[in-house]
């Protein structure tokens, strides 16, 4: 199955029975967070959670519709029922869990800095980063921006609107670093080998689960959890992640 059809406007809230009756699962993806989902120049999406979205739709016996969203509008789009489930590296947070259901955890990750390779041993702690002369770049609306606001009050923090191009800001010297989830740090370091490197931190600055975030319906959550647990046990998710990282 291809990466799905881009959906139009809002739709009514739907439990699992309505999703099956409609014949379509609507999955929200930002398309800017590799290796989970990344929009190509031709407009199609690739990534581990594109693969997983296709597999979930097949398991439910419906077709897939990908609904473009952003980290800034992720919550509003879910509450407005523009999609049924958000995938693509969504961190489990208390405020998100208060308004909608998370699946069982997909994985656990944490925030780490990505820097120019020459600085790999310079920015190895929050204290080393939280200095007025340090230029931190961050994407808007998600947990990366929250983390920077909470931990770097003295650093020079700048919001860059496009997460697909944000790593060029560090690579080309307009920022010193970005702090993001470890999977993205490792992926972007591979893509910019010899230019960008993970900072040599002893451990992630924090730890959080990632999961799939969905409208509240016990039957839908049970179906997603059963499918995901099987995918994790069989290694299907790991294979999708490995393929996306190539």
Backbone as CSV, one residue per row, in Angstrom:
resi,resn,N_x,N_y,N_z,CA_x,CA_y,CA_z,C_x,C_y,C_z
1,UNK,0.841,-1.195,0.000,0.000,0.000,0.000,0.871,1.238,0.000
2,UNK,0.492,2.243,-0.750,1.247,3.496,-0.775,1.052,4.223,0.521
3,UNK,1.660,5.404,0.635,1.659,6.109,1.905,0.328,6.746,2.232
4,UNK,-0.714,6.503,1.478,-2.028,6.984,1.856,-2.436,8.221,1.104
5,UNK,-3.690,8.561,1.243,-4.265,9.733,0.582,-4.313,10.854,1.591
6,UNK,-3.985,12.044,1.191,-4.051,13.166,2.101,-5.506,13.510,2.374
7,UNK,-5.872,13.538,3.646,-7.257,13.776,4.008,-7.582,15.255,3.971
8,UNK,-8.852,15.554,3.888,-9.291,16.947,3.815,-9.572,17.482,5.210
9,UNK,-10.791,17.868,5.475,-11.090,18.574,6.711,-11.477,17.685,7.862
10,UNK,-12.080,18.289,8.911,-12.438,17.552,10.110,-13.501,16.492,9.837
11,UNK,-13.551,15.494,10.693,-14.574,14.458,10.613,-15.112,14.209,12.011
12,UNK,-16.253,13.551,12.085,-16.866,13.297,13.382,-16.058,12.267,14.164
13,UNK,-16.189,12.345,15.503,-15.507,11.374,16.361,-16.016,9.983,16.046
14,UNK,-15.093,8.981,16.032,-15.490,7.650,15.599,-14.884,6.579,16.495
15,UNK,-15.706,5.709,17.043,-15.176,4.532,17.732,-14.722,3.505,16.704
16,UNK,-14.169,2.397,17.191,-13.663,1.365,16.287,-14.743,0.872,15.331
17,UNK,-15.964,0.698,15.834,-17.040,0.208,14.963,-17.274,1.152,13.793
18,UNK,-17.203,2.450,14.049,-17.417,3.426,12.973,-16.241,3.450,12.008
19,UNK,-15.017,3.263,12.539,-13.838,3.188,11.666,-13.982,2.024,10.697
20,UNK,-14.386,0.865,11.224,-14.548,-0.301,10.360,-15.691,-0.118,9.374
21,UNK,-16.755,0.506,9.834,-17.896,0.732,8.948,-17.531,1.683,7.811
22,UNK,-16.692,2.676,8.121,-16.283,3.642,7.094,-15.305,3.042,6.095
23,UNK,-14.576,2.000,6.541,-13.595,1.369,5.671,-12.268,2.103,5.609
24,UNK,-12.061,3.107,6.494,-10.845,3.920,6.443,-10.353,4.238,7.848
25,UNK,-9.054,4.070,8.070,-8.391,4.506,9.297,-7.640,5.788,8.996
26,UNK,-7.893,6.837,9.791,-7.211,8.120,9.605,-6.058,8.221,10.602
27,UNK,-4.846,8.310,10.087,-3.648,8.363,10.932,-2.994,9.729,10.786
28,UNK,-2.801,10.424,11.902,-2.120,11.715,11.903,-0.612,11.531,11.952
29,UNK,0.088,12.146,11.006,1.547,12.106,10.952,2.073,13.503,10.631
30,UNK,3.159,13.890,11.288,3.731,15.214,11.036,4.609,15.241,9.794
31,UNK,5.187,14.117,9.433,6.033,14.066,8.242,7.341,14.824,8.365
32,UNK,7.761,15.104,9.607,9.001,15.869,9.781,9.909,15.268,10.850
33,UNK,9.685,14.011,11.191,10.392,13.427,12.325,10.926,12.045,11.940
34,UNK,12.061,12.040,11.261,12.714,10.781,10.901,13.382,10.186,12.153
35,UNK,13.395,8.874,12.300,13.011,7.871,11.299,11.554,7.435,11.360
36,UNK,10.681,8.183,12.059,9.297,7.752,12.229,8.423,8.126,11.029
37,UNK,8.471,9.387,10.618,7.765,9.795,9.398,8.460,11.018,8.824
38,UNK,8.666,10.977,7.516,9.363,12.072,6.844,8.776,12.262,5.454
39,UNK,8.387,13.493,5.164,7.812,13.815,3.865,8.923,13.998,2.844
40,UNK,8.851,13.242,1.736,9.820,13.361,0.657,9.516,14.594,-0.190
41,UNK,10.465,14.914,-1.072,10.270,16.077,-1.946,9.077,15.904,-2.864
42,UNK,8.724,14.659,-3.208,7.581,14.433,-4.091,6.253,14.385,-3.338
43,UNK,6.301,14.644,-2.016,5.079,14.703,-1.223,4.683,13.406,-0.553
44,UNK,5.303,12.284,-0.909,5.001,11.017,-0.255,5.738,10.929,1.073
45,UNK,5.287,10.026,1.907,5.882,9.846,3.224,6.628,8.530,3.311
46,UNK,7.718,8.549,4.051,8.439,7.331,4.384,8.671,7.333,5.889
47,UNK,9.033,6.171,6.433,9.351,6.092,7.846,8.744,4.869,8.511
48,UNK,9.249,4.572,9.690,8.812,3.378,10.408,7.322,3.409,10.696
49,UNK,6.807,4.583,11.065,5.394,4.630,11.427,4.481,4.773,10.222
50,UNK,5.020,5.068,9.058,4.239,4.932,7.831,4.004,3.441,7.582
51,UNK,5.072,2.661,7.728,4.960,1.206,7.590,3.997,0.633,8.621
52,UNK,4.112,1.100,9.868,3.252,0.578,10.924,1.800,1.001,10.722
53,UNK,1.569,2.207,10.233,0.210,2.658,9.950,-0.444,1.782,8.883
54,UNK,0.325,1.464,7.847,-0.186,0.589,6.793,-0.546,-0.781,7.361
55,UNK,0.312,-1.288,8.255,0.066,-2.600,8.842,-1.147,-2.585,9.766
56,UNK,-1.313,-1.517,10.541,-2.476,-1.409,11.420,-3.761,-1.367,10.603
57,UNK,-3.779,-0.604,9.528,-4.970,-0.539,8.681,-5.301,-1.916,8.102
58,UNK,-4.276,-2.619,7.638,-4.503,-3.970,7.110,-5.084,-4.888,8.186
59,UNK,-4.527,-4.794,9.390,-5.000,-5.642,10.488,-6.465,-5.360,10.810
60,UNK,-6.863,-4.092,10.743,-8.249,-3.718,11.020,-9.169,-3.990,9.833
61,UNK,-8.564,-4.298,8.693,-9.362,-4.583,7.507,-9.915,-3.356,6.827
62,UNK,-9.179,-2.246,6.920,-9.627,-0.990,6.306,-8.478,-0.387,5.497
63,UNK,-8.775,0.658,4.749,-7.733,1.374,4.030,-7.137,2.456,4.928
64,UNK,-6.040,3.008,4.484,-5.315,4.021,5.260,-5.455,5.394,4.627
65,UNK,-5.784,6.380,5.450,-5.731,7.778,5.053,-4.777,8.501,5.990
66,UNK,-3.734,9.087,5.450,-2.790,9.855,6.260,-3.261,11.302,6.329
67,UNK,-3.366,11.806,7.540,-3.812,13.175,7.778,-2.597,14.008,8.203
68,UNK,-2.189,14.980,7.410,-1.061,15.820,7.818,-1.407,16.622,9.075
69,UNK,-0.477,16.657,10.023,-0.632,17.462,11.221,0.725,18.047,11.570
70,UNK,0.800,18.819,12.624,2.060,19.391,13.100,2.152,19.157,14.597
71,UNK,3.357,19.306,15.138,3.494,19.154,16.588,2.706,20.230,17.319
72,UNK,2.617,21.403,16.733,1.884,22.494,17.382,0.385,22.254,17.375
73,UNK,-0.128,21.609,16.318,-1.570,21.400,16.194,-1.999,19.974,16.516
74,UNK,-1.061,19.138,16.969,-1.338,17.714,17.179,-2.544,17.493,18.090
75,UNK,-2.557,18.181,19.219,-3.647,18.017,20.185,-4.955,18.559,19.635
76,UNK,-4.926,19.754,19.075,-6.148,20.353,18.545,-6.734,19.501,17.429
77,UNK,-5.874,18.952,16.583,-6.359,18.126,15.480,-6.992,16.837,15.992
78,UNK,-6.438,16.259,17.049,-7.033,15.054,17.617,-8.377,15.372,18.261
79,UNK,-8.426,16.456,19.037,-9.672,16.822,19.711,-10.753,17.228,18.723
80,UNK,-10.341,17.738,17.575,-11.300,18.089,16.524,-11.660,16.890,15.652
81,UNK,-11.108,15.719,15.983,-11.380,14.465,15.278,-11.001,14.524,13.803
82,UNK,-9.872,15.176,13.546,-9.366,15.182,12.176,-8.659,13.879,11.843
83,UNK,-8.243,13.160,12.869,-7.677,11.831,12.663,-8.079,10.947,13.833
84,UNK,-7.903,9.633,13.667,-8.274,8.671,14.703,-7.125,8.361,15.646
85,UNK,-5.908,8.376,15.116,-4.741,7.991,15.913,-3.521,8.729,15.386
86,UNK,-2.714,9.250,16.298,-1.464,9.916,15.933,-0.327,8.940,16.104
87,UNK,0.526,8.870,15.086,1.713,8.026,15.131,2.913,8.912,14.781
88,UNK,4.092,8.333,14.719,5.228,9.134,14.278,6.093,9.686,15.374
89,UNK,6.279,8.923,16.472,7.208,9.358,17.512,6.594,10.251,18.565
90,UNK,5.349,10.013,18.919,4.656,10.853,19.907,5.085,10.448,21.320
91,UNK,5.619,11.396,22.069,6.024,11.122,23.454,4.807,11.096,24.372
92,UNK,4.826,10.180,25.313,3.754,10.088,26.307,3.974,11.176,27.343
93,UNK,3.031,12.079,27.459,3.092,13.136,28.467,1.779,13.163,29.241
94,UNK,1.821,13.726,30.451,0.625,13.735,31.296,-0.500,14.538,30.663
95,UNK,-0.179,15.670,30.048,-1.245,16.489,29.474,-1.881,15.810,28.270
96,UNK,-1.103,15.087,27.483,-1.680,14.346,26.360,-2.537,13.188,26.876
97,UNK,-2.038,12.471,27.876,-2.780,11.335,28.414,-4.081,11.773,29.080
98,UNK,-4.158,13.042,29.481,-5.365,13.532,30.139,-6.529,13.707,29.178
99,UNK,-6.245,13.811,27.892,-7.319,14.103,26.940,-7.572,12.969,25.951
100,UNK,-6.677,12.006,25.848,-6.850,10.911,24.904,-6.001,9.726,25.351
101,UNK,-6.256,8.579,24.748,-5.591,7.349,25.164,-4.279,7.132,24.423
102,UNK,-3.300,6.580,25.134,-2.072,6.093,24.529,-2.112,4.579,24.437
103,UNK,-1.482,4.076,23.406,-1.267,2.636,23.309,-0.268,2.194,24.369
104,UNK,-0.051,0.883,24.447,1.096,0.406,25.213,2.341,1.052,24.610
105,UNK,3.413,1.226,25.371,4.594,1.911,24.840,5.186,1.214,23.626
106,UNK,5.553,2.012,22.651,6.261,1.514,21.481,7.742,1.343,21.814
107,UNK,8.280,2.322,22.549,9.683,2.305,22.925,9.900,3.359,23.993
108,UNK,11.083,3.387,24.578,11.473,4.434,25.516,12.673,5.166,24.941
109,UNK,12.688,6.480,25.120,13.765,7.289,24.560,14.012,8.458,25.504
110,UNK,14.921,9.345,25.124,15.207,10.502,25.953,15.911,11.580,25.167
111,UNK,15.946,12.787,25.719,16.534,13.935,25.041,18.063,13.899,25.123
112,UNK,18.686,14.127,23.964,20.142,14.235,23.877,20.489,15.336,22.886
113,UNK,21.682,15.941,23.006,22.073,16.978,22.057,22.692,16.372,20.794
114,UNK,22.415,17.013,19.671,23.149,16.751,18.445,23.927,18.018,18.108
115,UNK,25.201,17.854,17.771,26.124,18.992,17.640,27.022,18.771,16.422
116,UNK,27.761,19.800,16.046,28.832,19.572,15.079,29.872,18.663,15.739
117,UNK,30.450,17.787,14.947,31.305,16.744,15.511,32.457,17.313,16.342
118,UNK,32.959,18.479,15.978,34.048,19.091,16.744,33.621,19.460,18.166
119,UNK,32.303,19.576,18.384,31.785,19.979,19.696,31.211,18.805,20.486
120,UNK,31.490,17.592,20.063,30.856,16.429,20.676,31.160,16.308,22.167
121,UNK,32.315,16.814,22.597,32.658,16.730,24.014,32.534,18.071,24.734
122,UNK,31.883,19.023,24.078,31.705,20.350,24.691,30.362,20.467,25.395
123,UNK,29.290,20.041,24.718,27.934,20.233,25.250,27.407,18.916,25.814
124,UNK,27.973,18.524,26.941,27.683,17.194,27.489,26.832,17.239,28.761
125,UNK,26.296,18.400,29.089,25.423,18.513,30.258,24.480,19.688,30.047
126,UNK,23.411,19.719,30.815,22.494,20.850,30.737,23.211,22.132,31.136
127,UNK,24.083,22.051,32.151,24.826,23.232,32.579,25.738,23.782,31.498
128,UNK,26.358,22.900,30.734,27.246,23.344,29.660,26.479,24.006,28.523
129,UNK,25.214,23.637,28.374,24.381,24.214,27.317,23.710,25.508,27.774
130,UNK,23.293,25.554,29.019,22.504,26.688,29.512,23.382,27.888,29.833
131,UNK,23.988,28.445,28.782,24.857,29.604,28.910,24.481,30.601,27.820
132,UNK,24.571,31.895,28.092,24.099,32.900,27.130,24.744,32.815,25.754
133,UNK,25.988,32.353,25.697,26.681,32.306,24.412,26.331,31.070,23.585
134,UNK,25.598,30.136,24.153,25.252,28.900,23.445,23.944,29.092,22.687
135,UNK,23.985,28.775,21.400,22.817,28.954,20.524,22.115,27.607,20.325
136,UNK,20.919,27.520,20.881,20.118,26.298,20.789,18.998,26.540,19.780
137,UNK,18.814,25.596,18.866,17.716,25.694,17.915,16.697,24.613,18.254
138,UNK,15.417,24.924,18.073,14.363,23.999,18.478,13.194,24.111,17.511
139,UNK,12.500,22.998,17.298,11.295,23.027,16.478,10.089,23.359,17.340
140,UNK,9.043,23.958,16.761,7.930,24.462,17.570,6.890,23.403,17.920
141,UNK,6.313,23.552,19.107,5.073,22.878,19.433,5.140,21.544,20.139
142,UNK,6.297,20.921,20.213,6.372,19.588,20.807,7.198,19.560,22.077
143,UNK,7.619,18.362,22.459,8.352,18.212,23.712,9.762,18.778,23.626
144,UNK,10.327,18.917,22.415,11.655,19.537,22.307,11.608,20.999,22.735
145,UNK,10.587,21.715,22.287,10.450,23.123,22.679,10.181,23.237,24.176
146,UNK,9.362,22.349,24.700,9.092,22.369,26.141,10.372,22.127,26.942
147,UNK,11.159,21.156,26.493,12.388,20.828,27.206,13.339,22.019,27.206
148,UNK,13.496,22.668,26.061,14.396,23.819,25.971,13.917,24.949,26.879
149,UNK,12.621,25.213,26.884,12.083,26.291,27.719,12.304,26.006,29.208
150,UNK,12.200,24.744,29.586,12.322,24.382,30.995,13.766,24.320,31.473
151,UNK,14.700,23.972,30.576,16.064,23.673,31.018,17.127,24.653,30.539
152,UNK,16.794,25.506,29.578,17.805,26.423,29.035,17.356,27.882,29.117
153,UNK,17.037,28.366,30.317,16.565,29.754,30.433,17.644,30.791,30.138
154,UNK,18.919,30.416,30.225,20.004,31.368,30.002,20.616,31.259,28.616
155,UNK,20.387,30.153,27.938,20.932,29.982,26.589,20.136,30.833,25.600
156,UNK,20.690,31.013,24.411,19.987,31.707,23.337,19.214,30.655,22.547
157,UNK,17.913,30.595,22.785,17.067,29.583,22.168,16.283,30.210,21.024
158,UNK,16.363,29.587,19.862,15.666,30.098,18.674,14.789,28.987,18.100
159,UNK,13.560,29.354,17.768,12.629,28.399,17.159,12.801,28.430,15.648
160,UNK,13.026,27.255,15.072,13.116,27.113,13.616,11.849,26.395,13.156
161,UNK,11.106,26.953,12.202,9.751,26.453,11.930,9.671,25.097,11.235
162,UNK,10.735,24.651,10.600,10.665,23.434,9.787,11.612,22.382,10.334
163,UNK,11.051,21.313,10.931,11.898,20.288,11.513,12.647,19.480,10.457
164,UNK,12.215,19.556,9.199,12.914,18.824,8.144,14.239,19.487,7.777
165,UNK,14.362,20.787,8.033,15.601,21.501,7.683,16.370,21.999,8.904
166,UNK,15.868,21.709,10.086,16.446,22.303,11.290,17.890,21.874,11.525
167,UNK,18.250,20.673,11.100,19.598,20.189,11.380,20.650,20.898,10.533
168,UNK,20.221,21.506,9.445,21.151,22.331,8.668,21.603,23.549,9.466
169,UNK,20.744,24.032,10.368,21.094,25.193,11.185,22.323,24.896,12.034
170,UNK,22.406,23.672,12.550,23.578,23.261,13.324,24.738,22.953,12.389
171,UNK,24.476,22.189,11.348,25.545,21.769,10.426,26.237,22.967,9.787
172,UNK,25.474,24.015,9.471,26.023,25.174,8.769,26.405,26.316,9.707
173,UNK,26.381,26.049,11.023,26.948,26.986,11.987,26.045,28.100,12.455
174,UNK,24.764,28.045,12.132,23.847,29.099,12.591,23.297,28.806,13.990
175,UNK,23.529,27.600,14.465,23.187,27.200,15.833,24.259,26.232,16.304
176,UNK,24.391,26.109,17.615,25.413,25.211,18.165,24.890,23.791,18.363
177,UNK,23.612,23.667,18.613,23.085,22.334,18.901,21.565,22.342,18.879
178,UNK,21.030,21.139,18.817,19.612,20.898,19.059,19.521,19.753,20.045
179,UNK,18.551,19.814,20.942,18.287,18.716,21.860,16.973,18.073,21.434
180,UNK,17.036,16.799,21.109,15.859,16.078,20.646,15.952,14.627,21.105
181,UNK,14.998,13.825,20.712,14.993,12.431,21.144,16.142,11.658,20.512
182,UNK,16.641,10.688,21.263,17.847,9.974,20.854,17.745,9.312,19.499
183,UNK,16.577,8.769,19.156,16.433,8.113,17.855,16.651,9.097,16.715
184,UNK,16.182,10.328,16.892,16.386,11.342,15.859,17.840,11.799,15.832
185,UNK,18.464,11.925,16.991,19.888,12.268,17.052,20.715,11.242,16.277
186,UNK,20.468,9.976,16.533,21.241,8.924,15.860,20.971,8.910,14.358
187,UNK,19.721,9.081,13.967,19.363,9.075,12.545,20.025,10.240,11.814
188,UNK,19.925,11.436,12.369,20.473,12.615,11.700,22.003,12.594,11.704
189,UNK,22.601,11.983,12.722,24.059,11.843,12.734,24.526,10.929,11.609
190,UNK,23.760,9.879,11.351,24.091,9.007,10.218,23.922,9.731,8.889
191,UNK,22.876,10.523,8.785,22.619,11.257,7.531,23.672,12.324,7.267
192,UNK,24.202,12.919,8.336,25.210,13.979,8.215,26.545,13.488,8.772
193,UNK,26.904,12.296,8.369,28.103,11.655,8.922,29.347,12.527,8.729
194,UNK,30.111,12.700,9.827,31.315,13.506,9.778,31.073,14.982,10.007
195,UNK,29.803,15.400,9.986,29.438,16.809,10.212,28.700,16.957,11.537
196,UNK,27.650,16.158,11.717,26.878,16.182,12.952,27.107,14.890,13.726
197,UNK,27.216,15.024,15.051,27.463,13.874,15.918,26.601,13.974,17.169
198,UNK,26.280,12.836,17.785,25.675,12.897,19.115,26.682,13.484,20.104
199,UNK,26.241,14.371,20.971,27.126,14.834,22.036,27.450,13.667,22.957
200,UNK,28.643,13.683,23.516,29.114,12.561,24.341,28.554,12.662,25.758
201,UNK,27.240,12.601,25.863,26.597,12.658,27.183,26.619,11.275,27.816
202,UNK,26.740,11.205,29.142,26.767,9.897,29.802,25.432,9.178,29.732
203,UNK,24.345,9.935,29.616,23.008,9.345,29.534,22.074,10.402,28.957
204,UNK,20.888,9.996,28.526,19.880,10.954,28.080,19.539,11.905,29.224
205,UNK,19.160,13.134,28.865,18.804,14.122,29.884,17.502,13.766,30.585
206,UNK,16.625,13.031,29.916,15.400,12.555,30.536,15.036,11.225,29.871
207,UNK,13.951,10.636,30.307,13.487,9.377,29.721,11.973,9.439,29.605
208,UNK,11.446,9.023,28.467,10.003,9.035,28.248,9.627,7.932,27.270
209,UNK,8.434,7.396,27.460,7.912,6.416,26.516,7.358,7.127,25.284
210,UNK,7.342,6.404,24.183,6.621,6.832,22.995,5.493,5.849,22.758
211,UNK,4.373,6.369,22.243,3.228,5.515,21.983,2.378,6.092,20.878
212,UNK,1.318,5.399,20.553,0.353,5.875,19.574,-0.827,6.480,20.332
213,UNK,-1.231,7.673,19.921,-2.174,8.500,20.690,-3.497,8.536,19.953
214,UNK,-4.573,8.110,20.612,-5.815,7.876,19.873,-7.043,8.387,20.604
215,UNK,-8.116,8.544,19.852,-9.394,8.922,20.421,-9.830,7.883,21.447
216,UNK,-10.600,8.327,22.422,-10.971,7.454,23.534,-12.111,6.521,23.137
217,UNK,-11.763,5.261,22.972,-12.737,4.204,22.721,-12.080,2.909,23.175
218,UNK,-12.611,2.263,24.216,-11.961,1.064,24.750,-11.717,-0.021,23.703
219,UNK,-12.654,-0.192,22.779,-12.489,-1.229,21.757,-11.346,-0.878,20.807
220,UNK,-11.220,0.398,20.466,-10.139,0.834,19.579,-8.795,0.661,20.264
221,UNK,-8.691,1.080,21.519,-7.428,0.923,22.248,-7.059,-0.554,22.375
222,UNK,-8.030,-1.399,22.680,-7.744,-2.830,22.828,-7.231,-3.414,21.509
223,UNK,-7.826,-3.001,20.394,-7.395,-3.506,19.092,-5.988,-3.021,18.753
224,UNK,-5.713,-1.741,19.026,-4.380,-1.193,18.751,-3.335,-1.859,19.636
225,UNK,-3.642,-2.022,20.911,-2.686,-2.638,21.830,-2.375,-4.080,21.430
226,UNK,-3.404,-4.832,21.057,-3.187,-6.224,20.666,-2.313,-6.309,19.415
227,UNK,-2.607,-5.454,18.443,-1.798,-5.424,17.210,-0.365,-5.020,17.513
228,UNK,-0.179,-3.973,18.338,1.159,-3.464,18.615,1.978,-4.457,19.423
229,UNK,1.374,-5.080,20.414,2.098,-6.067,21.214,2.582,-7.221,20.340
230,UNK,1.764,-7.629,19.394,2.183,-8.690,18.471,3.332,-8.217,17.577
231,UNK,3.258,-6.957,17.123,4.317,-6.406,16.257,5.632,-6.261,17.009
232,UNK,5.549,-5.880,18.268,6.761,-5.751,19.073,7.359,-7.132,19.366
233,UNK,6.504,-8.091,19.674,6.979,-9.442,19.987,7.608,-10.113,18.778
234,UNK,7.032,-9.909,17.602,7.535,-10.555,16.386,8.771,-9.877,15.813
235,UNK,9.056,-8.650,16.272,10.169,-7.889,15.721,9.786,-7.046,14.524
236,UNK,8.482,-6.997,14.185,8.044,-6.231,13.022,8.323,-4.742,13.195
237,UNK,8.127,-4.230,14.419,8.396,-2.808,14.625,9.890,-2.516,14.488
238,UNK,10.729,-3.349,15.069,12.176,-3.147,14.966,12.631,-3.178,13.508
239,UNK,12.049,-4.071,12.721,12.396,-4.156,11.301,11.991,-2.881,10.568
240,UNK,10.807,-2.361,10.896,10.355,-1.125,10.262,11.288,0.041,10.620
241,UNK,11.715,0.084,11.881,12.613,1.146,12.334,13.974,1.020,11.666
242,UNK,14.489,-0.185,11.551,15.781,-0.402,10.907,15.722,-0.013,9.428
243,UNK,14.645,-0.381,8.762,14.498,-0.049,7.355,14.418,1.452,7.150
244,UNK,13.741,2.147,8.049,13.596,3.601,7.933,14.912,4.318,8.185
245,UNK,15.780,3.714,8.964,17.047,4.345,9.331,18.107,4.193,8.246
246,UNK,17.854,3.398,7.230,18.855,3.169,6.187,18.977,4.371,5.264
